Amino acid sequence: MADYVIIGGGSSGGVIASRLSEDPDVTVCLLEAGGPGTSPLVSTPGAFAALIQDYRINTLNWRFNTDPSKALNDRRLYNPRGKMLGGSSGMNGMVYIRGDRSDFDHWAELGNDGWGYNDVLPYFRKAENNERGEDEFHGSSGPLHVSNGKREFDVYDAFIEAATGLDHQANPDFNGASQEGVGIYQFTVKDGKRASVKACYLDPVMGRRGNLRVEVHARVHRIRFEGNRAVAVEYSQDGQLKTIPCEKEVIVSGGAIIRPNC
Ligand SMILES: Cc1cc2nc3c(=O)[nH]c(=O)nc-3n(C[C@H](O)[C@H](O)[C@H](O)COP(=O)(O)OP(=O)(O)OC[C@H]3O[C@@H](n4cnc5c(N)ncnc54)[C@H](O)[C@@H]3O)c2cc1C
């Protein structure tokens, strides 16, 4: 039994599990189909290229393929996705970039209250522990480590110089006043290691909060309803079908690409 049952321990599910369980008066259960995501392939930023390959031995990646597309002569396109605690934040390119202000404002204009840029900005700031420090757009006391891209090669500066010479504007902060321009990315990396959602939000609290239960290799098959209320979640683990009743809410955070019946 848990107050909140979260399906999928990826970028969104991991954050929600960590934030909800800050309240000691609620119980939270996080169910993740993949494993704990402890491989050095995950924590080593440079191993990203190996993780996204379509290797059969790669159990950290769902290795999806799209349906055949007529526009592509019936070809299927390979689509990697993280299958581990931390989800795709355990295998992504680590570039720290938000949606553009106009994207959020468009959502709000369509009637989605609370999704305008000025509504979501406080949450971006709350999330960040940005090497840049604190300002109007950034926070420095959140769990998510964001570091400056290193200017390791002269070609980076040469590229920016060439672009600004052609009248493109230099932009020192793509997550600041404007996204337009040329500059150096920031990355979700800390001390040379991937700052995944697992590393930033789950590792500091798993096993330390009695109200947070995290189950891995736990693949959800079904949400049980009584009337129009979700009351339990069925999942398989170690070859057994298990059920966890839910008191308050079932949160579906299995990713945008995966099929519900996968
Ligand atoms: C190769 C790659 C590179 C990327 N590069 C960047 C980048 O540089 N910068 C950036 O900002 N974004 C990048 N992204 C995108 C970003 O990582 C995703 O948008 C984000 O992680 C999605 O979060 P999510 O919570 O929606 O899904 P995910 O993080 O994918 O989490 C979904 C989780 O649910 C689990 N799950 C699914 N079904 C079930 C089930 N039935 N039962 C239990 N668990 C289940 C999955 O195993 C997974 O762990 C990249 C993504 C990929 C794949």
The ligand as an ORCA input file, in Angstrom:
! r2SCAN-3c Opt
* xyz 0 1
  C      19.708      9.282    -26.882
  C      19.023     10.452    -26.197
  C      19.670     11.683    -26.102
  C      19.041     12.759    -25.480
  N      19.737     13.931    -25.280
  C      19.193     14.923    -24.526
  C      19.957     16.066    -24.152
  O      21.142     16.168    -24.465
  N      19.352     17.031    -23.401
  C      18.053     16.909    -22.991
  O      17.539     17.815    -22.296
  N      17.305     15.822    -23.312
  C      17.860     14.830    -24.040
  N      17.142     13.701    -24.317
  C      15.727     13.676    -23.903
  C      15.511     13.412    -22.407
  O      16.449     12.495    -21.897
  C      14.075     12.883    -22.256
  O      13.187     13.858    -22.781
  C      13.680     12.625    -20.818
  O      14.620     11.797    -20.167
  C      12.292     11.978    -20.808
  O      11.882     11.810    -19.484
  P      10.622     10.910    -19.138
  O      10.487     10.876    -17.646
  O       9.471     11.371    -19.942
  O      10.985      9.454    -19.687
  P      12.216      8.525    -19.318
  O      13.308      9.294    -18.636
  O      12.569      7.764    -20.544
  O      11.609      7.544    -18.212
  C      10.615      6.603    -18.451
  C      10.905      5.443    -17.495
  O       9.744      4.633    -17.384
  C      10.140      3.277    -17.385
  N       8.986      2.494    -17.817
  C       8.385      2.530    -19.040
  N       7.343      1.674    -19.064
  C       7.275      1.094    -17.836
  C       6.415      0.116    -17.256
  N       5.402     -0.435    -17.947
  N       6.638     -0.251    -15.968
  C       7.647      0.316    -15.255
  N       8.505      1.231    -15.763
  C       8.318      1.620    -17.034
  C      11.317      3.236    -18.370
  O      12.128      2.096    -18.208
  C      12.035      4.539    -18.005
  O      12.985      4.365    -16.982
  C      17.726     12.620    -24.958
  C      17.075     11.375    -25.041
  C      17.714     10.297    -25.635
  C      17.010      8.948    -25.676
*
